[in-house]
Amino acid sequence: MIEAEFTRLVEDSAPRLLAYFARRVEPAADAADLLSETLTVAWRRRSKIPAAPDEQLSWLFGVAAYVLANSRRSRRRQSALVAELRSALTLRTDHDPTEATDLQLLVQDAMAAISPQSAEIVRLIHWDGLLIV
């Protein structure tokens, strides 16, 4: 498919594809991202687009369904990871943050006694696990 034919196909079908996504995603504004992804896939696979004009829209809707399914799987994985992270953070912060242990007070005093740059280096290396080579 040459570029001009692809452009015509996109101009003719983009509004219908956008409506397809808008009816199926929340927030509806995400439909534009899914349309963009669909058109990117179609451009990369334009050699696979059927030559018959009456089959082209069906082919694009097939790509759109694939993109939508991938998006839903990705959202489910992301939601599960967020829930797992939220749970892990809740477990780590179940104590009253206003009650500092003797060790915590000692560390706070030591951190306050050094320069802000040195304190940031300590936090990066010891708390965030950054290795400086």
Phi and psi restraints in degrees (value plus and minus 20) as a CYANA .aco file:
   2 ILE   PHI    -101.9   -61.9
   2 ILE   PSI     145.3   185.3
   3 GLU   PHI     -79.0   -39.0
   3 GLU   PSI     -61.4   -21.4
   4 ALA   PHI     -83.0   -43.0
   4 ALA   PSI     -60.3   -20.3
   5 GLU   PHI     -86.7   -46.7
   5 GLU   PSI     -60.2   -20.2
   6 PHE   PHI     -84.1   -44.1
   6 PHE   PSI     -63.2   -23.2
   7 THR   PHI     -79.4   -39.4
   7 THR   PSI     -64.5   -24.5
   8 ARG   PHI     -81.2   -41.2
   8 ARG   PSI     -63.5   -23.5
   9 LEU   PHI     -81.6   -41.6
   9 LEU   PSI     -63.6   -23.6
  10 VAL   PHI     -84.3   -44.3
  10 VAL   PSI     -66.1   -26.1
  11 GLU   PHI     -80.7   -40.7
  11 GLU   PSI     -58.0   -18.0
  12 ASP   PHI     -96.2   -56.2
  12 ASP   PSI     -54.2   -14.2
  13 SER   PHI    -124.4   -84.4
  13 SER   PSI     -39.0     1.0
  14 ALA   PHI     -76.3   -36.3
  14 ALA   PSI     -64.8   -24.8
  15 PRO   PHI     -80.6   -40.6
  15 PRO   PSI     -58.0   -18.0
  16 ARG   PHI     -90.1   -50.1
  16 ARG   PSI     -59.8   -19.8
  17 LEU   PHI     -86.5   -46.5
  17 LEU   PSI     -60.5   -20.5
  18 LEU   PHI     -81.7   -41.7
  18 LEU   PSI     -62.9   -22.9
  19 ALA   PHI     -83.3   -43.3
  19 ALA   PSI     -59.9   -19.9
  20 TYR   PHI     -75.8   -35.8
  20 TYR   PSI     -69.3   -29.3
  21 PHE   PHI     -89.1   -49.1
  21 PHE   PSI     -61.7   -21.7
  22 ALA   PHI     -80.2   -40.2
  22 ALA   PSI     -52.0   -12.0
  23 ARG   PHI     -97.1   -57.1
  23 ARG   PSI     -32.0     8.0
  24 ARG   PHI    -137.1   -97.1
  24 ARG   PSI     -27.1    12.9
  25 VAL   PHI    -146.3  -106.3
  25 VAL   PSI     132.4   172.4
  26 GLU   PHI    -147.0  -107.0
  26 GLU   PSI     110.1   150.1
  27 PRO   PHI     -91.9   -51.9
  27 PRO   PSI     134.1   174.1
  28 ALA   PHI     -80.1   -40.1
  28 ALA   PSI     -44.3    -4.3
  29 ALA   PHI     -81.7   -41.7
  29 ALA   PSI     -43.3    -3.3
  30 ASP   PHI     -87.1   -47.1
  30 ASP   PSI     -36.4     3.6
  31 ALA   PHI     -79.1   -39.1
  31 ALA   PSI     -56.6   -16.6
  32 ALA   PHI     -83.9   -43.9
  32 ALA   PSI     -59.3   -19.3
  33 ASP   PHI     -85.0   -45.0
  33 ASP   PSI     -61.5   -21.5
  34 LEU   PHI     -87.5   -47.5
  34 LEU   PSI     -57.7   -17.7
  35 LEU   PHI     -82.7   -42.7
  35 LEU   PSI     -64.3   -24.3
  36 SER   PHI     -79.4   -39.4
  36 SER   PSI     -64.6   -24.6
  37 GLU   PHI     -84.1   -44.1
  37 GLU   PSI     -60.3   -20.3
  38 THR   PHI     -81.4   -41.4
  38 THR   PSI     -65.0   -25.0
  39 LEU   PHI     -89.4   -49.4
  39 LEU   PSI     -51.3   -11.3
  40 THR   PHI     -85.7   -45.7
  40 THR   PSI     -65.0   -25.0
  41 VAL   PHI     -82.4   -42.4
  41 VAL   PSI     -63.8   -23.8
  42 ALA   PHI     -82.1   -42.1
  42 ALA   PSI     -60.1   -20.1
  43 TRP   PHI     -84.0   -44.0
  43 TRP   PSI     -64.7   -24.7
  44 ARG   PHI     -85.0   -45.0
  44 ARG   PSI     -51.5   -11.5
  45 ARG   PHI    -127.5   -87.5
  45 ARG   PSI       4.2    44.2
  46 ARG   PHI     -78.9   -38.9
  46 ARG   PSI     -43.4    -3.4
  47 SER   PHI     -89.5   -49.5
  47 SER   PSI     -36.8     3.2
  48 LYS   PHI    -113.3   -73.3
  48 LYS   PSI     -28.5    11.5
  49 ILE   PHI     -86.3   -46.3
  49 ILE   PSI     109.8   149.8
  50 PRO   PHI     -78.6   -38.6
  50 PRO   PSI     127.0   167.0
  51 ALA   PHI     -93.7   -53.7
  51 ALA   PSI     -52.2   -12.2
  52 ALA   PHI     -92.4   -52.4
  52 ALA   PSI     101.6   141.6
  53 PRO   PHI     -75.9   -35.9
  53 PRO   PSI     -53.6   -13.6
  54 ASP   PHI     -92.8   -52.8
  54 ASP   PSI     -32.7     7.3
  55 GLU   PHI    -118.7   -78.7
  55 GLU   PSI     -34.4     5.6
  56 GLN   PHI     -86.9   -46.9
  56 GLN   PSI     -63.7   -23.7
  57 LEU   PHI     -84.5   -44.5
  57 LEU   PSI     -60.9   -20.9
  58 SER   PHI     -80.9   -40.9
  58 SER   PSI     -60.8   -20.8
  59 TRP   PHI     -83.4   -43.4
  59 TRP   PSI     -63.8   -23.8
  60 LEU   PHI     -83.4   -43.4
  60 LEU   PSI     -59.5   -19.5
  61 PHE   PHI     -86.2   -46.2
  61 PHE   PSI     -52.1   -12.1
  62 GLY   PHI     -83.8   -43.8
  62 GLY   PSI     -63.0   -23.0
  63 VAL   PHI     -83.3   -43.3
  63 VAL   PSI     -63.0   -23.0
  64 ALA   PHI     -81.0   -41.0
  64 ALA   PSI     -61.1   -21.1
  65 ALA   PHI     -83.2   -43.2
  65 ALA   PSI     -59.9   -19.9
  66 TYR   PHI     -84.0   -44.0
  66 TYR   PSI     -66.1   -26.1
  67 VAL   PHI     -82.2   -42.2
  67 VAL   PSI     -62.4   -22.4
  68 LEU   PHI     -83.9   -43.9
  68 LEU   PSI     -62.5   -22.5
  69 ALA   PHI     -83.3   -43.3
  69 ALA   PSI     -62.1   -22.1
  70 ASN   PHI     -82.6   -42.6
  70 ASN   PSI     -61.0   -21.0
  71 SER   PHI     -82.8   -42.8
  71 SER   PSI     -62.5   -22.5
  72 ARG   PHI     -85.6   -45.6
  72 ARG   PSI     -61.1   -21.1
  73 ARG   PHI     -82.4   -42.4
  73 ARG   PSI     -62.9   -22.9
  74 SER   PHI     -82.5   -42.5
  74 SER   PSI     -62.7   -22.7
  75 ARG   PHI     -84.5   -44.5
  75 ARG   PSI     -59.4   -19.4
  76 ARG   PHI     -83.4   -43.4
  76 ARG   PSI     -64.7   -24.7
  77 ARG   PHI     -82.3   -42.3
  77 ARG   PSI     -63.5   -23.5
  78 GLN   PHI     -83.0   -43.0
  78 GLN   PSI     -63.6   -23.6
  79 SER   PHI     -82.1   -42.1
  79 SER   PSI     -61.2   -21.2
  80 ALA   PHI     -84.5   -44.5
  80 ALA   PSI     -61.3   -21.3
  81 LEU   PHI     -86.7   -46.7
  81 LEU   PSI     -59.3   -19.3
  82 VAL   PHI     -83.4   -43.4
  82 VAL   PSI     -62.8   -22.8
  83 ALA   PHI     -83.4   -43.4
  83 ALA   PSI     -61.2   -21.2
  84 GLU   PHI     -84.8   -44.8
  84 GLU   PSI     -63.1   -23.1
  85 LEU   PHI     -85.1   -45.1
  85 LEU   PSI     -62.9   -22.9
  86 ARG   PHI     -80.4   -40.4
  86 ARG   PSI     -61.8   -21.8
  87 SER   PHI     -84.6   -44.6
  87 SER   PSI     -64.3   -24.3
  88 ALA   PHI     -84.2   -44.2
  88 ALA   PSI     -60.6   -20.6
  89 LEU   PHI     -88.8   -48.8
  89 LEU   PSI     -55.1   -15.1
  90 THR   PHI     -83.8   -43.8
  90 THR   PSI     -61.9   -21.9
  91 LEU   PHI     -83.5   -43.5
  91 LEU   PSI     -56.0   -16.0
  92 ARG   PHI     -98.3   -58.3
  92 ARG   PSI     -38.9     1.1
  93 THR   PHI    -137.5   -97.5
  93 THR   PSI       3.8    43.8
  94 ASP   PHI     -91.6   -51.6
  94 ASP   PSI     -32.3     7.7
  95 HIS   PHI    -105.8   -65.8
  95 HIS   PSI     142.7   182.7
  96 ASP   PHI     -95.8   -55.8
  96 ASP   PSI      94.8   134.8
  97 PRO   PHI     -86.8   -46.8
  97 PRO   PSI     -33.3     6.7
  98 THR   PHI    -102.0   -62.0
  98 THR   PSI     -34.0     6.0
  99 GLU   PHI    -116.7   -76.7
  99 GLU   PSI      77.9   117.9
 100 ALA   PHI    -111.2   -71.2
 100 ALA   PSI     120.9   160.9
 101 THR   PHI     -98.5   -58.5
 101 THR   PSI     149.4   189.4
 102 ASP   PHI     -79.8   -39.8
 102 ASP   PSI     -60.6   -20.6
 103 LEU   PHI     -84.7   -44.7
 103 LEU   PSI     -61.3   -21.3
 104 GLN   PHI     -82.8   -42.8
 104 GLN   PSI     -61.2   -21.2
 105 LEU   PHI     -84.7   -44.7
 105 LEU   PSI     -59.7   -19.7
 106 LEU   PHI     -82.9   -42.9
 106 LEU   PSI     -64.0   -24.0
 107 VAL   PHI     -85.0   -45.0
 107 VAL   PSI     -63.2   -23.2
 108 GLN   PHI     -79.6   -39.6
 108 GLN   PSI     -63.0   -23.0
 109 ASP   PHI     -83.9   -43.9
 109 ASP   PSI     -62.7   -22.7
 110 ALA   PHI     -84.3   -44.3
 110 ALA   PSI     -61.6   -21.6
 111 MET   PHI     -86.6   -46.6
 111 MET   PSI     -55.2   -15.2
 112 ALA   PHI     -90.6   -50.6
 112 ALA   PSI     -44.3    -4.3
 113 ALA   PHI    -102.0   -62.0
 113 ALA   PSI     -34.3     5.7
 114 ILE   PHI    -124.0   -84.0
 114 ILE   PSI     147.8   187.8
 115 SER   PHI     -85.4   -45.4
 115 SER   PSI     135.8   175.8
 116 PRO   PHI     -78.1   -38.1
 116 PRO   PSI     -57.6   -17.6
 117 GLN   PHI     -85.4   -45.4
 117 GLN   PSI     -63.4   -23.4
 118 SER   PHI     -85.6   -45.6
 118 SER   PSI     -59.7   -19.7
 119 ALA   PHI     -82.2   -42.2
 119 ALA   PSI     -59.9   -19.9
 120 GLU   PHI     -85.8   -45.8
 120 GLU   PSI     -58.9   -18.9
 121 ILE   PHI     -82.9   -42.9
 121 ILE   PSI     -63.1   -23.1
 122 VAL   PHI     -80.9   -40.9
 122 VAL   PSI     -66.2   -26.2
 123 ARG   PHI     -81.8   -41.8
 123 ARG   PSI     -64.6   -24.6
 124 LEU   PHI     -82.6   -42.6
 124 LEU   PSI     -63.5   -23.5
 125 ILE   PHI     -97.9   -57.9
 125 ILE   PSI     -70.6   -30.6
 126 HIS   PHI    -107.0   -67.0
 126 HIS   PSI     -56.5   -16.5
 127 TRP   PHI    -114.9   -74.9
 127 TRP   PSI     -55.7   -15.7
 128 ASP   PHI    -118.4   -78.4
 128 ASP   PSI     -28.4    11.6
 129 GLY   PHI      55.8    95.8
 129 GLY   PSI       0.3    40.3
 130 LEU   PHI     -97.4   -57.4
 130 LEU   PSI     108.7   148.7
 131 LEU   PHI    -121.3   -81.3
 131 LEU   PSI     108.2   148.2
 132 ILE   PHI    -124.3   -84.3
 132 ILE   PSI     103.6   143.6
